[in-house]
Amino acid sequence: MVIKDFEKYIDKKVLILLADGREFVGELDSIAPDYDTESGKDELELFIEGAYMTVPIDEVKCINALHCFNISKI
């Protein structure tokens, strides 16, 4: 995946699955290019439960926007 693949998810709540099987749910705040990160890799910046976390793009297996629906109980 490349930076362009993630742009439509900025400011949205997402579920990210990493290549090693870990999953994260948070708001995609920004995408940092490789020249602007300590790791030297393109990274996603997620806001998760009041804290920021970065994830290298090359470790992302897939990303999906989360949508909430108001479904009444039957």
Number of C-alpha atoms within 10 A of each C-alpha: 11 10 14 8 10 17 12 10 17 17 14 16 20 19 17 21 17 18 12 9 9 10 14 15 18 22 21 26 19 17 21 19 15 14 10 12 13 9 10 12 16 20 24 21 19 25 18 15 9 7 8 13 15 17 18 19 23 14 13 20 15 14 17 14 16 14 8 6 6 5 6 5 4 3
